[in-house]
Amino acid sequence: MEEHKRRVHYSGKYPRKFEEKYKEKDPLKYADTVARVISKGSTPAGMHISIMVKEILEVLKIQPGEQGLDCTLGYGGHTRKMLEALDGKGCVYGLDVDPIESKKTVERLREAGFGEDIFRFRLINFANIDQVAAEAGKFDFVLADLGVSSMQIDDPSRGFSYKIDGPLDLRLDPEHGESAAERLHKITRDEFKGMLIENSDEPYADEISDKVFNLMKKGDPMDTTTALRKAVEAALWKVPKEEKADAVKKSCARVFQALRIDVNSEFEVLYSFLEKLPDILNSGARVAILTFHSGEDRLVKKSFKALKKAGIYSDISDDVTRPSGEEIRLNPRSKSTKLRWAVKA
């Protein structure tokens, strides 16, 4: 008989720390609590709300018997809807580089009845879709959701959010590569400034890079999310008092985004994916890509337009599709999302 484990005790009426949020981290067991959290426009800790599901399914036009690819498995919400659309016939391959969250997602999908015959997972970066296609064959529909999952953002140990203290990590795969803190201590001030401009169009790139590197020169370790947030706040000392809180919030979001993109080589990964994409598609295959900042969207738009002109895609979206006002109200993290699609000739 399995030993009963008491849940973590916490002070106050409600848990505040991530590890204490036992209800929200077990959504299947506490569905009512999760529903209340979502209805208030928040994302339950340890969960991710899939974005633009209806719009994606309309683009992908999934038919039973087809083979599909979800390039970024995440919490598995999109994958599950694709699997349901197959109605037991066909297969979806799910890819992810995060060994921690992907394991939980695969277990949830298996428990929901999606066996190896219809759902196959590969722990691999979607830059390597050619390797997946070499094993699986070509695909009839493909989704790439380029956003970071809420489970990663909410977990302090992953270092994705400036709002909660934790190690300055930001790796999608925490078992490989350099953390953001390690990266910061290896690059120059000018390289950091360039990173902030190129990866997130940061208007205070000069001031922030100066402050961060001056602090590190004095011996202050820039190795936690709080240390970086405080450095950004100190860098914006000239901003008028009534505007400062909002300016700091936006700059922190952009600085963390820029570092995350760099640490995970996100632009290089996207370049590789877009270049290899046509070769893994069957004729008539549909592709949907969700982007979350202007740099990503520009790359997708440029690739789709060039490949349509070359006759490789028969049709592409003329403009981006955005989430509805109601979806943004229920899930504020969807606000910056843009959807583009293409059809293989």
JOJO-V285128 format. One record per residue. N is the residue number from 0. RES is the residue in one letter. PSI is psi in whole degrees, -180 to 180 (NA if undefined). D_FIRST is the distance of its C-alpha to the first C-alpha in Angstrom with 2 decimals. Layout:
BEGIN
n->N res->RES psi->PSI d_first->D_FIRST
n->N res->RES psi->PSI d_first->D_FIRST
END
This chain:
BEGIN
n->0 res->M psi->132 d_first->0.00
n->1 res->E psi->135 d_first->3.81
n->2 res->E psi->133 d_first->6.38
n->3 res->H psi->130 d_first->8.96
n->4 res->K psi->126 d_first->12.23
n->5 res->R psi->141 d_first->15.50
n->6 res->R psi->163 d_first->18.16
n->7 res->V psi->136 d_first->21.37
n->8 res->H psi->148 d_first->23.97
n->9 res->Y psi->158 d_first->27.52
n->10 res->S psi->151 d_first->30.93
n->11 res->G psi->179 d_first->32.85
n->12 res->K psi->-37 d_first->32.09
n->13 res->Y psi->149 d_first->30.97
n->14 res->P psi->142 d_first->29.27
n->15 res->R psi->-34 d_first->31.92
n->16 res->K psi->149 d_first->30.29
n->17 res->F psi->-46 d_first->28.86
n->18 res->E psi->-13 d_first->25.44
n->19 res->E psi->-10 d_first->25.19
n->20 res->K psi->67 d_first->25.88
n->21 res->Y psi->-34 d_first->22.37
n->22 res->K psi->-51 d_first->23.79
n->23 res->E psi->-24 d_first->26.34
n->24 res->K psi->-3 d_first->24.13
n->25 res->D psi->70 d_first->21.80
n->26 res->P psi->-30 d_first->24.60
n->27 res->L psi->-30 d_first->22.72
n->28 res->K psi->-30 d_first->20.77
n->29 res->Y psi->56 d_first->23.87
n->30 res->A psi->-37 d_first->26.70
n->31 res->D psi->-44 d_first->29.02
n->32 res->T psi->-46 d_first->29.04
n->33 res->V psi->-43 d_first->29.72
n->34 res->A psi->-40 d_first->32.51
n->35 res->R psi->-42 d_first->34.12
n->36 res->V psi->-45 d_first->34.12
n->37 res->I psi->-40 d_first->35.72
n->38 res->S psi->-22 d_first->38.25
n->39 res->K psi->5 d_first->39.49
n->40 res->G psi->25 d_first->40.30
n->41 res->S psi->161 d_first->37.45
n->42 res->T psi->122 d_first->34.75
n->43 res->P psi->142 d_first->31.17
n->44 res->A psi->138 d_first->29.75
n->45 res->G psi->7 d_first->27.90
n->46 res->M psi->165 d_first->29.57
n->47 res->H psi->132 d_first->32.79
n->48 res->I psi->118 d_first->35.17
n->49 res->S psi->141 d_first->37.00
n->50 res->I psi->138 d_first->40.76
n->51 res->M psi->44 d_first->43.48
n->52 res->V psi->-48 d_first->41.29
n->53 res->K psi->-46 d_first->43.96
n->54 res->E psi->-38 d_first->46.76
n->55 res->I psi->-44 d_first->44.96
n->56 res->L psi->-34 d_first->44.24
n->57 res->E psi->-36 d_first->47.91
n->58 res->V psi->-45 d_first->49.00
n->59 res->L psi->-25 d_first->46.74
n->60 res->K psi->53 d_first->47.55
n->61 res->I psi->134 d_first->44.60
n->62 res->Q psi->141 d_first->45.15
n->63 res->P psi->138 d_first->42.67
n->64 res->G psi->-11 d_first->42.95
n->65 res->E psi->166 d_first->43.78
n->66 res->Q psi->128 d_first->42.18
n->67 res->G psi->169 d_first->41.42
n->68 res->L psi->123 d_first->40.46
n->69 res->D psi->108 d_first->38.73
n->70 res->C psi->-21 d_first->39.86
n->71 res->T psi->87 d_first->37.66
n->72 res->L psi->-48 d_first->34.24
n->73 res->G psi->-130 d_first->33.08
n->74 res->Y psi->-12 d_first->30.70
n->75 res->G psi->7 d_first->31.56
n->76 res->G psi->-46 d_first->33.32
n->77 res->H psi->-43 d_first->36.54
n->78 res->T psi->-44 d_first->34.86
n->79 res->R psi->-42 d_first->32.96
n->80 res->K psi->-36 d_first->36.27
n->81 res->M psi->-44 d_first->37.97
n->82 res->L psi->-41 d_first->35.37
n->83 res->E psi->-37 d_first->35.76
n->84 res->A psi->-27 d_first->39.53
n->85 res->L psi->-19 d_first->39.24
n->86 res->D psi->42 d_first->37.85
n->87 res->G psi->-1 d_first->35.90
n->88 res->K psi->122 d_first->38.94
n->89 res->G psi->-160 d_first->39.56
n->90 res->C psi->146 d_first->37.56
n->91 res->V psi->129 d_first->36.96
n->92 res->Y psi->132 d_first->36.52
n->93 res->G psi->131 d_first->34.94
n->94 res->L psi->150 d_first->35.91
n->95 res->D psi->155 d_first->34.86
n->96 res->V psi->-8 d_first->35.25
n->97 res->D psi->106 d_first->32.44
n->98 res->P psi->-21 d_first->29.45
n->99 res->I psi->-57 d_first->27.25
n->100 res->E psi->-33 d_first->27.84
n->101 res->S psi->-35 d_first->28.54
n->102 res->K psi->-44 d_first->25.09
n->103 res->K psi->-41 d_first->23.62
n->104 res->T psi->-44 d_first->26.42
n->105 res->V psi->-41 d_first->25.95
n->106 res->E psi->-42 d_first->22.27
n->107 res->R psi->-43 d_first->23.46
n->108 res->L psi->-37 d_first->26.23
n->109 res->R psi->-43 d_first->24.15
n->110 res->E psi->-26 d_first->21.77
n->111 res->A psi->-1 d_first->25.04
n->112 res->G psi->9 d_first->26.04
n->113 res->F psi->97 d_first->28.44
n->114 res->G psi->-179 d_first->27.95
n->115 res->E psi->-24 d_first->29.92
n->116 res->D psi->-28 d_first->32.73
n->117 res->I psi->-22 d_first->33.69
n->118 res->F psi->124 d_first->32.25
n->119 res->R psi->130 d_first->32.58
n->120 res->F psi->142 d_first->31.86
n->121 res->R psi->126 d_first->33.87
n->122 res->L psi->89 d_first->33.46
n->123 res->I psi->149 d_first->37.22
n->124 res->N psi->140 d_first->39.91
n->125 res->F psi->-1 d_first->41.90
n->126 res->A psi->-20 d_first->45.04
n->127 res->N psi->37 d_first->44.12
n->128 res->I psi->-23 d_first->44.16
n->129 res->D psi->-35 d_first->46.62
n->130 res->Q psi->-38 d_first->43.96
n->131 res->V psi->-44 d_first->41.63
n->132 res->A psi->-31 d_first->44.57
n->133 res->A psi->-31 d_first->45.43
n->134 res->E psi->-44 d_first->42.09
n->135 res->A psi->-23 d_first->41.78
n->136 res->G psi->-177 d_first->45.42
n->137 res->K psi->164 d_first->47.14
n->138 res->F psi->153 d_first->45.72
n->139 res->D psi->-22 d_first->46.92
n->140 res->F psi->144 d_first->45.49
n->141 res->V psi->135 d_first->44.37
n->142 res->L psi->135 d_first->42.99
n->143 res->A psi->109 d_first->43.06
n->144 res->D psi->106 d_first->41.77
n->145 res->L psi->5 d_first->43.01
n->146 res->G psi->159 d_first->41.36
n->147 res->V psi->138 d_first->38.66
n->148 res->S psi->148 d_first->35.38
n->149 res->S psi->-32 d_first->34.51
n->150 res->M psi->-37 d_first->31.11
n->151 res->Q psi->-42 d_first->33.18
n->152 res->I psi->-42 d_first->35.67
n->153 res->D psi->-18 d_first->33.19
n->154 res->D psi->111 d_first->31.19
n->155 res->P psi->-29 d_first->33.23
n->156 res->S psi->-15 d_first->32.10
n->157 res->R psi->-21 d_first->33.97
n->158 res->G psi->26 d_first->37.27
n->159 res->F psi->-20 d_first->38.60
n->160 res->S psi->134 d_first->39.65
n->161 res->Y psi->-11 d_first->42.37
n->162 res->K psi->-20 d_first->40.98
n->163 res->I psi->141 d_first->37.96
n->164 res->D psi->138 d_first->38.07
n->165 res->G psi->175 d_first->36.49
n->166 res->P psi->143 d_first->37.64
n->167 res->L psi->85 d_first->40.51
n->168 res->D psi->-73 d_first->38.82
n->169 res->L psi->10 d_first->39.37
n->170 res->R psi->135 d_first->38.26
n->171 res->L psi->-33 d_first->36.68
n->172 res->D psi->97 d_first->35.18
n->173 res->P psi->-3 d_first->34.28
n->174 res->E psi->-7 d_first->33.81
n->175 res->H psi->153 d_first->37.48
n->176 res->G psi->-177 d_first->40.92
n->177 res->E psi->142 d_first->42.37
n->178 res->S psi->168 d_first->41.09
n->179 res->A psi->-37 d_first->43.61
n->180 res->A psi->-46 d_first->44.17
n->181 res->E psi->-40 d_first->44.99
n->182 res->R psi->-44 d_first->47.23
n->183 res->L psi->-37 d_first->49.11
n->184 res->H psi->-2 d_first->49.95
n->185 res->K psi->-21 d_first->51.38
n->186 res->I psi->170 d_first->53.66
n->187 res->T psi->168 d_first->56.97
n->188 res->R psi->-43 d_first->57.86
n->189 res->D psi->-34 d_first->59.90
n->190 res->E psi->-39 d_first->57.08
n->191 res->F psi->-43 d_first->54.77
n->192 res->K psi->-46 d_first->57.53
n->193 res->G psi->-38 d_first->57.99
n->194 res->M psi->-44 d_first->54.26
n->195 res->L psi->-37 d_first->54.31
n->196 res->I psi->-49 d_first->57.36
n->197 res->E psi->-41 d_first->56.37
n->198 res->N psi->-19 d_first->52.69
n->199 res->S psi->12 d_first->52.93
n->200 res->D psi->43 d_first->56.63
n->201 res->E psi->117 d_first->56.14
n->202 res->P psi->-22 d_first->59.42
n->203 res->Y psi->32 d_first->58.83
n->204 res->A psi->-41 d_first->57.99
n->205 res->D psi->-53 d_first->60.80
n->206 res->E psi->-43 d_first->59.84
n->207 res->I psi->-45 d_first->56.09
n->208 res->S psi->-38 d_first->56.56
n->209 res->D psi->-50 d_first->59.10
n->210 res->K psi->-47 d_first->56.85
n->211 res->V psi->-45 d_first->53.72
n->212 res->F psi->-28 d_first->55.70
n->213 res->N psi->-43 d_first->57.72
n->214 res->L psi->-43 d_first->54.56
n->215 res->M psi->-36 d_first->53.09
n->216 res->K psi->-33 d_first->56.49
n->217 res->K psi->-5 d_first->56.29
n->218 res->G psi->3 d_first->52.95
n->219 res->D psi->118 d_first->50.62
n->220 res->P psi->122 d_first->47.52
n->221 res->M psi->65 d_first->46.94
n->222 res->D psi->7 d_first->43.27
n->223 res->T psi->159 d_first->41.52
n->224 res->T psi->-36 d_first->41.80
n->225 res->T psi->-41 d_first->43.27
n->226 res->A psi->-43 d_first->45.91
n->227 res->L psi->-41 d_first->47.11
n->228 res->R psi->-44 d_first->47.14
n->229 res->K psi->-34 d_first->49.23
n->230 res->A psi->-42 d_first->51.56
n->231 res->V psi->-44 d_first->52.18
n->232 res->E psi->-43 d_first->52.85
n->233 res->A psi->-33 d_first->55.29
n->234 res->A psi->-26 d_first->57.02
n->235 res->L psi->34 d_first->57.89
n->236 res->W psi->-23 d_first->59.81
n->237 res->K psi->-15 d_first->62.94
n->238 res->V psi->134 d_first->61.33
n->239 res->P psi->144 d_first->62.67
n->240 res->K psi->-43 d_first->60.44
n->241 res->E psi->-16 d_first->60.03
n->242 res->E psi->-11 d_first->58.88
n->243 res->K psi->-45 d_first->56.80
n->244 res->A psi->-46 d_first->53.33
n->245 res->D psi->-40 d_first->53.48
n->246 res->A psi->-43 d_first->55.06
n->247 res->V psi->-44 d_first->52.42
n->248 res->K psi->-47 d_first->49.60
n->249 res->K psi->-40 d_first->51.22
n->250 res->S psi->-40 d_first->52.12
n->251 res->C psi->-45 d_first->48.62
n->252 res->A psi->-42 d_first->47.23
n->253 res->R psi->-39 d_first->49.92
n->254 res->V psi->-45 d_first->49.47
n->255 res->F psi->-37 d_first->45.71
n->256 res->Q psi->-47 d_first->46.45
n->257 res->A psi->-43 d_first->49.11
n->258 res->L psi->-42 d_first->46.92
n->259 res->R psi->-44 d_first->44.01
n->260 res->I psi->-43 d_first->46.46
n->261 res->D psi->-49 d_first->47.86
n->262 res->V psi->-37 d_first->44.62
n->263 res->N psi->8 d_first->43.25
n->264 res->S psi->45 d_first->46.71
n->265 res->E psi->-38 d_first->46.31
n->266 res->F psi->-41 d_first->49.96
n->267 res->E psi->-40 d_first->50.11
n->268 res->V psi->-44 d_first->46.98
n->269 res->L psi->-42 d_first->48.53
n->270 res->Y psi->-50 d_first->51.85
n->271 res->S psi->-44 d_first->50.25
n->272 res->F psi->-49 d_first->48.25
n->273 res->L psi->-34 d_first->51.37
n->274 res->E psi->-39 d_first->53.46
n->275 res->K psi->-19 d_first->51.12
n->276 res->L psi->-51 d_first->50.13
n->277 res->P psi->-32 d_first->53.07
n->278 res->D psi->-12 d_first->52.47
n->279 res->I psi->6 d_first->48.94
n->280 res->L psi->138 d_first->50.08
n->281 res->N psi->161 d_first->51.32
n->282 res->S psi->132 d_first->54.56
n->283 res->G psi->1 d_first->53.99
n->284 res->A psi->146 d_first->50.61
n->285 res->R psi->140 d_first->49.75
n->286 res->V psi->135 d_first->48.58
n->287 res->A psi->133 d_first->47.35
n->288 res->I psi->126 d_first->47.06
n->289 res->L psi->125 d_first->45.93
n->290 res->T psi->162 d_first->47.51
n->291 res->F psi->0 d_first->47.16
n->292 res->H psi->164 d_first->50.22
n->293 res->S psi->-35 d_first->53.84
n->294 res->G psi->-46 d_first->53.65
n->295 res->E psi->-48 d_first->51.09
n->296 res->D psi->-39 d_first->52.95
n->297 res->R psi->-43 d_first->56.25
n->298 res->L psi->-45 d_first->54.89
n->299 res->V psi->-47 d_first->53.47
n->300 res->K psi->-47 d_first->56.68
n->301 res->K psi->-43 d_first->58.92
n->302 res->S psi->-48 d_first->57.03
n->303 res->F psi->-45 d_first->56.96
n->304 res->K psi->-43 d_first->60.69
n->305 res->A psi->-41 d_first->61.77
n->306 res->L psi->-26 d_first->59.88
n->307 res->K psi->-42 d_first->61.22
n->308 res->K psi->-33 d_first->64.71
n->309 res->A psi->-4 d_first->64.13
n->310 res->G psi->7 d_first->63.17
n->311 res->I psi->-38 d_first->59.59
n->312 res->Y psi->135 d_first->58.17
n->313 res->S psi->-24 d_first->59.92
n->314 res->D psi->146 d_first->58.86
n->315 res->I psi->164 d_first->57.25
n->316 res->S psi->135 d_first->56.63
n->317 res->D psi->-32 d_first->59.84
n->318 res->D psi->174 d_first->58.02
n->319 res->V psi->151 d_first->54.53
n->320 res->T psi->135 d_first->52.39
n->321 res->R psi->161 d_first->50.71
n->322 res->P psi->152 d_first->47.90
n->323 res->S psi->162 d_first->49.09
n->324 res->G psi->-37 d_first->49.66
n->325 res->E psi->-41 d_first->46.82
n->326 res->E psi->-41 d_first->44.35
n->327 res->I psi->-37 d_first->45.56
n->328 res->R psi->-44 d_first->45.14
n->329 res->L psi->-27 d_first->41.51
n->330 res->N psi->83 d_first->40.80
n->331 res->P psi->-24 d_first->43.34
n->332 res->R psi->-10 d_first->42.03
n->333 res->S psi->-6 d_first->43.67
n->334 res->K psi->-41 d_first->47.14
n->335 res->S psi->5 d_first->48.47
n->336 res->T psi->139 d_first->47.25
n->337 res->K psi->135 d_first->49.83
n->338 res->L psi->128 d_first->49.39
n->339 res->R psi->152 d_first->51.75
n->340 res->W psi->161 d_first->51.77
n->341 res->A psi->156 d_first->53.65
n->342 res->V psi->129 d_first->54.26
n->343 res->K psi->134 d_first->54.97
n->344 res->A psi->NA d_first->58.41
END
